[in-house]
Amino acid sequence: VGELRGKLATCKPQDLSNTAWALAKLGHADPGFMAVLVGELRGKLATCSPQELSNTVWALATLAAQEDSSAEFTVLLKQLCAPGGFMQAVVDQVRLRISSFNQQDVCNTIWSLAKLRYHDSGVLSVLLQRWEQHVRDPGSDVTAQGLANVAWGLARLGYGVSHGRELGTQLMADSSASTHDEPASVYKLLASRLLALEPGAVGTRALCTMAWAHA
């Protein structure tokens, strides 16, 4: 990591995103290194692919979830999530490129925003609209874990099943789309697609995550 830090300025967006993803998989939360990495990536966000955007946010969220995250890393995350910070620049790019997001990109981004407790109803609205386009497509490769991650993310952000009306009302206020005109339509769609999966395709983790979201 120390040797790589001096080379980050020459890295392409994919290299930066992959590095963040790898560090998250390894559980290596180095606030100094991550600060430099996201600083370099911010200037290149416009050329990032949807997968690179979602992987970067996933990496930050995964590192934030570590029980042994340092106080310095917590401070860094607060800076990144502050108004006008790195996360604001990321969600701006998500809005611009949402039509290119595949289902996994969408699910990972919703989960990551929730893990970071990053509240932006505008970007959540466009993410859910894109997600609905995918899951309503009979040919879409829907996974139980992806469905569970969306349910968990909504609940974590305060839009649980019992708050379905608030979810519909707030998202409609931020979007002219009519896909959320039924208060709990998102959760009904989640449940219907989960039930449509083969029993063996629904793992214990997905079931537990879905149960928590519906609690």
C-alpha atoms as a printed R data frame, in Angstrom:
    type eleno elety resid chain resno       x       y       z
1   ATOM     1    CA   VAL     A     1   0.000   0.000   0.000
2   ATOM     2    CA   GLY     A     2   2.788   2.402   0.856
3   ATOM     3    CA   GLU     A     3   4.459   1.881  -2.526
4   ATOM     4    CA   LEU     A     4   1.152   2.187  -4.386
5   ATOM     5    CA   ARG     A     5   0.235   5.476  -2.732
6   ATOM     6    CA   GLY     A     6   2.769   7.382  -4.780
7   ATOM     7    CA   LYS     A     7   1.417   5.916  -8.018
8   ATOM     8    CA   LEU     A     8  -2.294   6.624  -7.495
9   ATOM     9    CA   ALA     A     9  -2.182   9.799  -9.570
10  ATOM    10    CA   THR     A    10  -1.308   7.736 -12.647
11  ATOM    11    CA   CYS     A    11  -4.000   5.103 -12.076
12  ATOM    12    CA   LYS     A    12  -7.077   4.786 -14.251
13  ATOM    13    CA   PRO     A    13 -10.539   4.879 -12.619
14  ATOM    14    CA   GLN     A    14 -10.847   1.099 -12.919
15  ATOM    15    CA   ASP     A    15  -7.519   0.624 -11.124
16  ATOM    16    CA   LEU     A    16  -8.564   2.980  -8.321
17  ATOM    17    CA   SER     A    17 -11.943   1.309  -7.932
18  ATOM    18    CA   ASN     A    18 -10.426  -2.169  -7.980
19  ATOM    19    CA   THR     A    19  -7.890  -1.141  -5.348
20  ATOM    20    CA   ALA     A    20 -10.624   0.187  -3.046
21  ATOM    21    CA   TRP     A    21 -12.615  -3.020  -3.593
22  ATOM    22    CA   ALA     A    22  -9.602  -5.212  -2.828
23  ATOM    23    CA   LEU     A    23  -8.772  -3.326   0.370
24  ATOM    24    CA   ALA     A    24 -12.370  -3.727   1.516
25  ATOM    25    CA   LYS     A    25 -12.281  -7.464   0.831
26  ATOM    26    CA   LEU     A    26  -9.078  -7.661   2.861
27  ATOM    27    CA   GLY     A    27 -10.562  -5.514   5.628
28  ATOM    28    CA   HIS     A    28  -7.676  -3.038   5.376
29  ATOM    29    CA   ALA     A    29  -9.012   0.362   6.431
30  ATOM    30    CA   ASP     A    30  -6.135   2.803   5.926
31  ATOM    31    CA   PRO     A    31  -7.623   6.316   6.244
32  ATOM    32    CA   GLY     A    32  -4.565   8.077   4.829
33  ATOM    33    CA   PHE     A    33  -4.371   5.866   1.767
34  ATOM    34    CA   MET     A    34  -8.145   5.954   1.164
35  ATOM    35    CA   ALA     A    35  -8.169   9.733   1.429
36  ATOM    36    CA   VAL     A    36  -5.582   9.954  -1.354
37  ATOM    37    CA   LEU     A    37  -7.376   7.302  -3.434
38  ATOM    38    CA   VAL     A    38 -10.793   8.954  -3.333
39  ATOM    39    CA   GLY     A    39  -9.163  12.312  -3.930
40  ATOM    40    CA   GLU     A    40  -7.664  10.991  -7.152
41  ATOM    41    CA   LEU     A    41 -10.877   9.222  -8.114
42  ATOM    42    CA   ARG     A    42 -13.068  12.276  -7.572
43  ATOM    43    CA   GLY     A    43 -11.464  14.042 -10.482
44  ATOM    44    CA   LYS     A    44 -12.104  11.013 -12.685
45  ATOM    45    CA   LEU     A    45 -15.682  10.159 -11.663
46  ATOM    46    CA   ALA     A    46 -17.083  11.361 -14.968
47  ATOM    47    CA   THR     A    47 -15.191   8.572 -16.745
48  ATOM    48    CA   CYS     A    48 -16.071   5.831 -14.233
49  ATOM    49    CA   SER     A    49 -18.325   2.996 -15.323
50  ATOM    50    CA   PRO     A    50 -21.432   2.184 -13.236
51  ATOM    51    CA   GLN     A    51 -19.629  -0.855 -11.837
52  ATOM    52    CA   GLU     A    52 -16.649   1.268 -10.804
53  ATOM    53    CA   LEU     A    53 -18.957   3.746  -9.070
54  ATOM    54    CA   SER     A    54 -20.887   1.040  -7.229
55  ATOM    55    CA   ASN     A    55 -17.735  -0.902  -6.301
56  ATOM    56    CA   THR     A    56 -16.117   2.194  -4.818
57  ATOM    57    CA   VAL     A    57 -19.142   3.039  -2.688
58  ATOM    58    CA   TRP     A    58 -19.407  -0.631  -1.676
59  ATOM    59    CA   ALA     A    59 -15.772  -0.589  -0.590
60  ATOM    60    CA   LEU     A    60 -16.277   2.472   1.613
61  ATOM    61    CA   ALA     A    61 -19.433   0.992   3.119
62  ATOM    62    CA   THR     A    62 -17.771  -2.358   3.786
63  ATOM    63    CA   LEU     A    63 -14.795  -0.741   5.490
64  ATOM    64    CA   ALA     A    64 -17.136   1.475   7.505
65  ATOM    65    CA   ALA     A    65 -18.911  -1.630   8.802
66  ATOM    66    CA   GLN     A    66 -15.770  -3.069  10.361
67  ATOM    67    CA   GLU     A    67 -15.991  -3.228  14.128
68  ATOM    68    CA   ASP     A    68 -12.348  -2.213  14.478
69  ATOM    69    CA   SER     A    69 -12.487   0.819  12.198
70  ATOM    70    CA   SER     A    70 -10.260   3.544  13.593
71  ATOM    71    CA   ALA     A    71 -11.410   6.950  14.735
72  ATOM    72    CA   GLU     A    72  -9.402   8.417  11.858
73  ATOM    73    CA   PHE     A    73 -11.329   6.345   9.325
74  ATOM    74    CA   THR     A    74 -14.625   7.414  10.894
75  ATOM    75    CA   VAL     A    75 -13.583  11.049  10.534
76  ATOM    76    CA   LEU     A    76 -12.674  10.432   6.895
77  ATOM    77    CA   LEU     A    77 -16.090   8.910   6.193
78  ATOM    78    CA   LYS     A    78 -17.827  11.905   7.742
79  ATOM    79    CA   GLN     A    79 -15.840  14.174   5.446
80  ATOM    80    CA   LEU     A    80 -16.652  12.064   2.392
81  ATOM    81    CA   CYS     A    81 -20.369  12.047   3.243
82  ATOM    82    CA   ALA     A    82 -20.575  15.750   4.093
83  ATOM    83    CA   PRO     A    83 -22.499  18.119   1.767
84  ATOM    84    CA   GLY     A    84 -20.397  18.785  -1.308
85  ATOM    85    CA   GLY     A    85 -18.108  15.882  -0.461
86  ATOM    86    CA   PHE     A    86 -17.031  12.810  -2.395
87  ATOM    87    CA   MET     A    87 -20.321  10.983  -1.931
88  ATOM    88    CA   GLN     A    88 -22.262  13.926  -3.306
89  ATOM    89    CA   ALA     A    89 -20.115  13.809  -6.431
90  ATOM    90    CA   VAL     A    90 -20.713  10.054  -6.711
91  ATOM    91    CA   VAL     A    91 -24.511  10.262  -6.448
92  ATOM    92    CA   ASP     A    92 -24.504  13.058  -9.011
93  ATOM    93    CA   GLN     A    93 -22.812  10.649 -11.411
94  ATOM    94    CA   VAL     A    94 -25.281   7.896 -10.479
95  ATOM    95    CA   ARG     A    95 -28.158  10.161 -11.517
96  ATOM    96    CA   LEU     A    96 -26.483  10.966 -14.819
97  ATOM    97    CA   ARG     A    97 -25.673   7.345 -15.695
98  ATOM    98    CA   ILE     A    98 -28.530   5.455 -14.052
99  ATOM    99    CA   SER     A    99 -29.778   4.039 -17.369
100 ATOM   100    CA   SER     A   100 -26.495   2.103 -17.668
101 ATOM   101    CA   PHE     A   101 -26.674   0.524 -14.200
102 ATOM   102    CA   ASN     A   102 -27.311  -3.203 -14.201
103 ATOM   103    CA   GLN     A   103 -29.236  -4.894 -11.420
104 ATOM   104    CA   GLN     A   104 -26.174  -5.724  -9.335
105 ATOM   105    CA   ASP     A   105 -24.875  -2.147  -9.604
106 ATOM   106    CA   VAL     A   106 -28.223  -0.866  -8.342
107 ATOM   107    CA   CYS     A   107 -28.534  -3.361  -5.482
108 ATOM   108    CA   ASN     A   108 -24.957  -2.782  -4.329
109 ATOM   109    CA   THR     A   109 -25.367   0.982  -4.440
110 ATOM   110    CA   ILE     A   110 -28.592   0.970  -2.414
111 ATOM   111    CA   TRP     A   111 -27.020  -1.350   0.161
112 ATOM   112    CA   SER     A   112 -23.888   0.806   0.346
113 ATOM   113    CA   LEU     A   113 -25.744   4.091   0.758
114 ATOM   114    CA   ALA     A   114 -27.722   2.521   3.581
115 ATOM   115    CA   LYS     A   115 -24.596   1.101   5.240
116 ATOM   116    CA   LEU     A   116 -23.069   4.581   5.155
117 ATOM   117    CA   ARG     A   117 -26.409   6.065   6.304
118 ATOM   118    CA   TYR     A   118 -26.167   8.435   3.363
119 ATOM   119    CA   HIS     A   119 -29.653   9.879   2.895
120 ATOM   120    CA   ASP     A   120 -30.476  11.264  -0.542
121 ATOM   121    CA   SER     A   121 -34.083  10.573  -1.507
122 ATOM   122    CA   GLY     A   122 -33.475  11.890  -5.018
123 ATOM   123    CA   VAL     A   123 -30.829   9.329  -5.911
124 ATOM   124    CA   LEU     A   124 -32.759   6.622  -4.050
125 ATOM   125    CA   SER     A   125 -35.741   7.388  -6.257
126 ATOM   126    CA   VAL     A   126 -33.829   6.945  -9.511
127 ATOM   127    CA   LEU     A   127 -32.119   3.818  -8.184
128 ATOM   128    CA   LEU     A   128 -35.474   2.256  -7.304
129 ATOM   129    CA   GLN     A   129 -36.934   3.169 -10.675
130 ATOM   130    CA   ARG     A   130 -34.013   1.474 -12.390
131 ATOM   131    CA   TRP     A   131 -34.290  -1.508 -10.043
132 ATOM   132    CA   GLU     A   132 -37.994  -1.902 -10.874
133 ATOM   133    CA   GLN     A   133 -37.167  -1.895 -14.580
134 ATOM   134    CA   HIS     A   134 -34.809  -4.808 -14.005
135 ATOM   135    CA   VAL     A   135 -36.976  -6.936 -11.722
136 ATOM   136    CA   ARG     A   136 -40.132  -6.475 -13.816
137 ATOM   137    CA   ASP     A   137 -38.237  -7.870 -16.800
138 ATOM   138    CA   PRO     A   138 -39.024 -11.625 -16.957
139 ATOM   139    CA   GLY     A   139 -35.586 -12.267 -18.388
140 ATOM   140    CA   SER     A   140 -33.750 -10.404 -15.662
141 ATOM   141    CA   ASP     A   141 -31.300 -12.395 -13.544
142 ATOM   142    CA   VAL     A   142 -32.835 -11.672 -10.142
143 ATOM   143    CA   THR     A   143 -30.997 -13.049  -7.102
144 ATOM   144    CA   ALA     A   144 -32.341 -13.571  -3.601
145 ATOM   145    CA   GLN     A   145 -29.411 -11.702  -2.065
146 ATOM   146    CA   GLY     A   146 -29.931  -8.755  -4.387
147 ATOM   147    CA   LEU     A   147 -33.598  -8.552  -3.369
148 ATOM   148    CA   ALA     A   148 -32.672  -8.861   0.285
149 ATOM   149    CA   ASN     A   149 -30.033  -6.126   0.001
150 ATOM   150    CA   VAL     A   150 -32.574  -3.713  -1.459
151 ATOM   151    CA   ALA     A   151 -35.075  -4.505   1.310
152 ATOM   152    CA   TRP     A   152 -32.369  -4.126   3.960
153 ATOM   153    CA   GLY     A   153 -31.183  -0.858   2.466
154 ATOM   154    CA   LEU     A   154 -34.649   0.673   2.427
155 ATOM   155    CA   ALA     A   155 -35.316  -0.396   6.007
156 ATOM   156    CA   ARG     A   156 -31.935   0.904   7.179
157 ATOM   157    CA   LEU     A   157 -32.658   4.280   5.585
158 ATOM   158    CA   GLY     A   158 -35.952   4.440   7.458
159 ATOM   159    CA   TYR     A   159 -38.287   3.159   4.744
160 ATOM   160    CA   GLY     A   160 -39.402  -0.092   6.392
161 ATOM   161    CA   VAL     A   161 -42.540  -1.997   5.459
162 ATOM   162    CA   SER     A   162 -44.486  -0.115   8.112
163 ATOM   163    CA   HIS     A   163 -43.358   3.128   6.454
164 ATOM   164    CA   GLY     A   164 -44.494   2.164   2.981
165 ATOM   165    CA   ARG     A   165 -46.747   5.177   2.657
166 ATOM   166    CA   GLU     A   166 -43.926   7.532   3.610
167 ATOM   167    CA   LEU     A   167 -41.694   5.795   1.058
168 ATOM   168    CA   GLY     A   168 -44.217   6.285  -1.715
169 ATOM   169    CA   THR     A   169 -45.023   9.852  -0.746
170 ATOM   170    CA   GLN     A   170 -41.428  11.036  -0.410
171 ATOM   171    CA   LEU     A   171 -40.151   9.358  -3.544
172 ATOM   172    CA   MET     A   172 -43.050  10.691  -5.592
173 ATOM   173    CA   ALA     A   173 -42.290  14.166  -4.275
174 ATOM   174    CA   ASP     A   174 -38.756  13.819  -5.657
175 ATOM   175    CA   SER     A   175 -39.719  12.290  -8.994
176 ATOM   176    CA   SER     A   176 -42.354  12.704 -11.659
177 ATOM   177    CA   ALA     A   177 -42.362   8.943 -12.255
178 ATOM   178    CA   SER     A   178 -45.491   7.040 -11.285
179 ATOM   179    CA   THR     A   179 -43.878   3.728 -10.377
180 ATOM   180    CA   HIS     A   180 -44.261   4.478  -6.672
181 ATOM   181    CA   ASP     A   181 -47.900   5.548  -6.722
182 ATOM   182    CA   GLU     A   182 -48.832   2.557  -4.573
183 ATOM   183    CA   PRO     A   183 -47.440   3.071  -1.044
184 ATOM   184    CA   ALA     A   184 -45.807  -0.331  -0.533
185 ATOM   185    CA   SER     A   185 -45.339  -1.288  -4.190
186 ATOM   186    CA   VAL     A   186 -41.597  -1.745  -3.750
187 ATOM   187    CA   TYR     A   187 -42.040  -4.253  -0.947
188 ATOM   188    CA   LYS     A   188 -44.799  -6.077  -2.784
189 ATOM   189    CA   LEU     A   189 -42.517  -6.407  -5.779
190 ATOM   190    CA   LEU     A   190 -39.668  -7.617  -3.561
191 ATOM   191    CA   ALA     A   191 -41.881 -10.272  -2.018
192 ATOM   192    CA   SER     A   192 -43.353 -11.447  -5.323
193 ATOM   193    CA   ARG     A   193 -39.945 -11.848  -6.988
194 ATOM   194    CA   LEU     A   194 -38.505 -13.613  -3.943
195 ATOM   195    CA   LEU     A   195 -41.408 -16.105  -3.935
196 ATOM   196    CA   ALA     A   196 -40.893 -16.698  -7.655
197 ATOM   197    CA   LEU     A   197 -37.339 -17.943  -7.122
198 ATOM   198    CA   GLU     A   198 -36.523 -21.619  -6.824
199 ATOM   199    CA   PRO     A   199 -36.368 -22.671  -3.128
200 ATOM   200    CA   GLY     A   200 -32.743 -23.694  -3.478
201 ATOM   201    CA   ALA     A   201 -31.827 -20.241  -4.780
202 ATOM   202    CA   VAL     A   202 -32.767 -18.533  -1.517
203 ATOM   203    CA   GLY     A   203 -29.969 -18.853   1.000
204 ATOM   204    CA   THR     A   204 -30.080 -18.443   4.756
205 ATOM   205    CA   ARG     A   205 -28.352 -15.068   4.624
206 ATOM   206    CA   ALA     A   206 -30.905 -13.686   2.174
207 ATOM   207    CA   LEU     A   207 -33.795 -14.974   4.298
208 ATOM   208    CA   CYS     A   208 -32.367 -13.470   7.471
209 ATOM   209    CA   THR     A   209 -31.720 -10.131   5.762
210 ATOM   210    CA   MET     A   210 -35.250 -10.040   4.351
211 ATOM   211    CA   ALA     A   211 -36.750 -10.955   7.733
212 ATOM   212    CA   TRP     A   212 -34.838  -8.113   9.419
213 ATOM   213    CA   ALA     A   213 -36.014  -5.633   6.793
214 ATOM   214    CA   HIS     A   214 -39.645  -6.668   7.314
215 ATOM   215    CA   ALA     A   215 -39.467  -6.548  11.097
